[in-house]
């Protein structure tokens, strides 16, 4: 039985009435069209019902950022006047451009040329966080939000780029406002257009799952996985993995030989699906406590155990890095804690949350993804913010020193409690000692694998094969 962290039960916030808000609006045209403010209110209600940490205190900031995002359609950046006055002499915070006359006393408008926009650097998280505080202080409500959207629409009517495409402009206006509103919540909640989803997700099997045998003492079946998703009704990451392992097991049986271990490479794995994660883990683990998920109301959900036959009971290791995110981190932690699997590489990204997806209106082509659950490992530890620390650290010499992780976002969701488990580096110390001995004795593994490997993978194979040969000794128990 795992001990779950104690949490405060979130208060249920009142939902906005679409009919009442629409009736009170003085801009009824904003409630018409393919995508309109009715959909915006539904999005707000979905956030209140499902978001992991949604709170009324940040509503003004969400409205203000929605307005700011909408102004970007016209090539205009806006900032709260108080924030502008504080940082107008810092070009890395307030971009260069022409300050426009504006009747609204709360905001400063800055019009940028194309060159100025291209040279603008991304705002640092600490300044973004402070910007959020200034936006919250503006106390913007639904009426003021609509007033600004109307002003932007009127400006768009006078813009030669949009005056003959007003329906399209209005749709983009609402979409931009939705995007700005939801992105204030956390880095992973967002709204999507169907076309953008199709462009961003490549489902080519060969691009997403690859495998080979690394011969040695013993042979290691290496499987690289970039996505835990469903490719079509009959082909998924888990079914592909199952076929790969079964194929090599059959081949080895014919040759009266056996695979000694499996190594999953999840260093580039960012996209995941919860159902697919459960299917995949069920191929290797039979436990109703392999992990759990917790929502904003402290309700804990355990994954359903799939009726799958365990296909591999031998050693399993995982190779991870800074781009191992979300569900891939959950896979890693589950193997580490439920199968005592070794983890190689460097610390993972630290995204310990899942998103739930909703269609925004019927057949509009728009969807929302709202962060609604946090991942809890079987030990009670969270992944959020902490990530997974490998048992054996292998740093990539080509690693970007500015590599992002979850805690570098200004609005990352804080974990519930401090993680107290630290991986033991006794294994690594003993393996390093043995590797030095092998090197001085002309090496333990004399066979050269013809496959070109990157440094981290090559070192992981070396460590893993040495560990497998020495795992019966007391130092690795």
SVG drawing of the C-alpha trace seen along z (x, -y; Angstrom):
<svg xmlns="http://www.w3.org/2000/svg" viewBox="-30 -59 76 84">
<polyline fill="none" stroke="black" stroke-width="0.4" points="0.0,0.0 1.6,-3.3 1.4,-6.4 -0.2,-9.2 0.7,-12.8 -1.9,-14.8 -3.7,-17.4 -6.2,-20.1 -9.4,-19.4 -10.0,-22.2 -13.1,-24.3 -15.6,-23.9 -15.9,-27.3 -19.2,-28.5 -19.6,-28.1 -20.3,-31.0 -23.8,-31.0 -23.5,-31.3 -27.0,-32.6 -26.6,-35.3 -23.2,-36.4 -24.4,-36.6 -27.5,-38.5 -25.5,-41.1 -22.9,-41.6 -23.0,-44.8 -21.1,-43.1 -23.5,-40.3 -21.6,-39.8 -18.7,-38.3 -21.1,-35.4 -21.7,-34.5 -19.6,-32.6 -17.8,-29.3 -15.7,-30.0 -17.1,-32.6 -17.3,-33.7 -19.8,-30.9 -16.9,-28.6 -14.6,-30.8 -17.0,-30.5 -17.2,-26.8 -13.4,-26.7 -13.4,-28.7 -15.9,-26.3 -13.9,-23.3 -10.8,-24.8 -12.7,-25.4 -14.1,-21.9 -10.9,-20.0 -7.7,-22.0 -5.3,-20.7 -4.8,-24.0 -7.3,-26.5 -8.1,-29.4 -10.1,-32.6 -7.1,-34.7 -5.4,-34.4 -8.6,-35.1 -7.6,-38.8 -4.1,-37.7 -5.7,-35.1 -8.0,-37.8 -5.1,-40.3 -3.0,-37.7 -5.9,-36.8 -6.1,-40.4 -2.4,-40.6 -2.4,-37.5 -5.3,-38.9 -3.4,-42.1 -0.5,-40.1 -2.8,-39.6 -2.2,-43.3 1.6,-43.1 1.1,-45.0 2.6,-44.1 0.8,-45.3 2.0,-45.6 0.4,-46.8 1.4,-50.5 3.0,-49.8 5.1,-47.0 6.2,-49.2 7.2,-52.0 9.3,-49.6 11.2,-48.0 11.0,-50.4 14.8,-50.8 15.4,-47.1 15.2,-45.9 15.4,-42.2 12.1,-42.8 10.3,-45.5 10.9,-45.2 11.9,-48.1 9.2,-49.6 6.9,-52.6 4.6,-53.4 1.1,-54.0 -1.4,-56.5 -4.0,-54.5 -7.1,-55.6 -7.0,-52.6 -5.0,-53.8 -4.1,-50.3 -2.0,-49.3 0.9,-50.5 0.8,-49.5 4.0,-48.9 4.0,-48.5 7.0,-46.5 8.5,-46.4 9.2,-42.9 13.0,-43.3 12.4,-44.4 10.1,-41.4 12.7,-39.0 15.4,-40.4 13.2,-40.2 14.4,-37.6 12.1,-35.5 11.2,-37.0 12.9,-35.3 10.7,-33.3 11.3,-35.7 10.0,-38.6 7.1,-36.6 6.1,-35.7 6.2,-39.4 4.2,-40.3 1.6,-37.9 1.4,-39.6 1.0,-43.0 -1.7,-41.6 -3.6,-40.2 -3.5,-43.6 -5.4,-45.1 -8.6,-43.3 -9.9,-42.8 -13.4,-41.2 -15.5,-39.7 -16.9,-43.1 -13.5,-44.8 -12.2,-41.7 -15.0,-42.0 -14.5,-45.7 -10.9,-45.1 -11.8,-42.4 -14.3,-44.8 -11.5,-47.4 -9.1,-45.0 -11.8,-43.9 -12.5,-47.5 -8.8,-48.0 -8.8,-44.8 -11.6,-46.2 -9.3,-49.1 -6.3,-46.8 -6.0,-46.0 -4.9,-42.5 -8.2,-41.7 -10.9,-44.1 -12.1,-41.6 -11.8,-38.6 -13.6,-39.7 -15.2,-36.3 -11.8,-34.7 -10.3,-37.6 -13.0,-37.2 -12.3,-33.5 -8.6,-34.0 -9.3,-36.7 -11.3,-34.4 -8.7,-31.6 -5.9,-33.9 -7.8,-35.0 -8.4,-31.4 -4.7,-30.6 -3.7,-33.6 -6.2,-32.8 -5.2,-29.1 -1.4,-29.5 -1.3,-31.5 -2.3,-28.3 0.7,-26.1 3.1,-25.2 1.1,-22.2 -2.5,-23.5 -3.3,-24.9 -5.8,-25.1 -5.3,-23.5 -6.5,-23.6 -7.0,-20.2 -4.6,-21.2 -1.9,-22.1 -2.2,-18.7 -1.9,-16.9 1.2,-18.9 2.9,-18.4 2.4,-14.7 4.2,-12.3 3.0,-8.7 5.6,-7.1 6.3,-3.8 10.0,-3.7 10.5,-7.2 9.1,-6.4 10.1,-2.8 13.5,-1.3 15.4,1.7 18.6,3.8 20.7,6.3 23.9,5.3 26.0,8.5 28.3,9.1 28.2,10.7 25.2,11.0 23.3,9.8 21.1,6.8 17.9,6.1 17.8,2.3 14.5,0.6 14.2,-3.1 10.7,-4.6 9.8,-8.2 6.1,-8.1 3.7,-6.0 0.7,-6.5 -1.8,-4.6 -0.8,-4.7 -4.1,-3.2 -6.7,-0.8 -4.5,2.3 -1.0,0.9 0.3,-0.8 3.6,-1.3 2.8,1.6 1.8,4.0 4.9,3.1 7.2,3.6 5.5,7.0 6.1,8.1 9.8,7.0 10.5,8.9 8.6,12.0 10.5,12.0 13.9,11.9 13.0,14.5 11.9,16.9 15.1,16.2 17.3,16.9 15.4,20.1 16.1,21.3 19.8,20.7 19.7,22.3 20.6,18.9 18.8,16.3 18.6,12.5 20.2,11.5 18.4,8.2 16.3,5.4 17.3,1.7 14.5,-0.9 15.8,-4.2 13.3,-7.0 15.6,-10.0 13.5,-11.5 10.1,-10.4 7.8,-13.4 4.3,-12.4 2.3,-9.9 -1.2,-8.5 -2.3,-7.2 -4.2,-4.2 -1.1,-3.2 1.1,-3.6 -1.1,-1.1 -1.0,1.4 2.8,1.1 3.5,1.5 1.1,4.5 3.4,6.4 6.1,6.3 4.4,5.6 1.5,7.2 0.6,4.8 -2.4,2.7 -0.1,0.3 2.4,-0.4 1.5,-4.1 -1.5,-6.3 -3.0,-9.6 -4.4,-12.4 -6.8,-15.2 -7.5,-18.6 -10.0,-17.1 -7.4,-14.7 -9.2,-11.8 -6.7,-9.0 -7.1,-6.8 -5.1,-3.6 -4.5,-2.3 -6.6,0.6 -4.6,3.8 -4.7,5.1 -5.2,8.8 -1.8,9.2 0.7,12.0 4.1,10.9 6.3,11.1 9.7,10.5 10.7,11.3 14.4,10.8 16.4,7.7 15.2,4.3 17.0,1.0 15.9,-2.5 18.0,-5.2 16.7,-8.7 17.7,-12.4 16.4,-15.9 13.9,-15.3 12.3,-12.4 9.0,-13.9 5.6,-13.2 4.4,-9.6 7.9,-8.5 9.0,-9.6 6.1,-7.6 7.2,-4.5 10.8,-5.0 9.7,-5.5 7.4,-2.5 10.1,-0.2 12.6,-1.6 10.2,-1.0 8.2,2.1 10.8,4.0 14.0,2.8 15.2,1.7 18.4,-0.3 18.1,-3.8 20.9,-5.2 21.5,-8.8 20.8,-12.2 17.9,-13.7 14.6,-13.8 12.4,-16.9 10.1,-16.7 6.6,-16.9 4.6,-14.9 1.1,-15.9 -1.4,-14.6 -3.9,-16.6 -7.5,-15.9 -8.7,-16.9 -12.1,-18.4 -13.6,-19.4 -14.4,-23.1 -17.8,-23.1 -19.2,-20.6 -17.1,-20.2 -15.3,-23.5 -11.9,-21.9 -10.6,-23.2 -9.6,-21.3 -8.4,-22.2 -5.9,-20.3 -6.3,-21.0 -3.8,-19.7 -6.0,-17.7 -3.9,-15.0 -0.5,-14.6 1.5,-11.4 2.3,-9.5 4.8,-6.7 4.2,-3.5 6.5,-4.9 4.3,-8.0 6.8,-10.2 5.9,-12.8 7.5,-13.3 6.3,-16.8 9.3,-19.2 11.7,-16.5 11.8,-14.2 13.7,-10.9 17.3,-10.8 19.1,-7.9 20.8,-5.2 23.9,-5.6 24.6,-9.1 25.9,-9.5 26.1,-13.1 26.0,-13.9 29.1,-16.0 27.0,-17.8 24.3,-18.7 22.8,-22.2 23.8,-24.2 20.5,-26.1 18.4,-22.9 14.8,-23.5 13.2,-21.5 9.8,-21.8 11.0,-24.2 12.3,-26.8 8.8,-27.7 7.4,-30.6 4.0,-28.9 5.0,-25.3 2.7,-23.4 4.4,-22.9 4.6,-19.3 2.6,-18.4 5.4,-17.3 9.2,-17.0 10.7,-13.9 12.9,-12.2 14.2,-9.2 17.7,-9.6 19.2,-7.0 22.2,-5.1 25.3,-5.7 27.0,-2.6 26.3,-0.7 27.9,-3.3 31.0,-3.6 31.5,0.2 30.9,0.3 33.3,-2.6 36.0,-0.8 35.4,2.4 35.6,0.5 38.9,-1.1 40.2,2.4 38.9,3.8 40.5,0.9 43.9,1.5 43.5,5.3 42.9,4.7 39.1,4.7 36.5,7.2 34.5,6.9 36.7,7.3 34.0,7.6 33.5,4.3 29.9,3.5 29.8,2.1 26.9,-0.1 27.8,-3.7 26.5,-4.8 26.4,-8.2 28.5,-8.5 25.6,-8.1 24.3,-5.0 27.7,-3.4 28.5,-4.1 25.1,-2.8 25.7,0.5 29.1,0.8 27.7,0.2 24.7,2.5 26.7,5.5 29.2,5.2 26.3,4.9 24.6,8.0 27.8,10.0 28.3,8.8 24.7,8.6 25.0,11.9 27.7,10.4 26.6,8.9 27.5,5.3 24.6,5.1 21.9,6.7"/>
</svg>
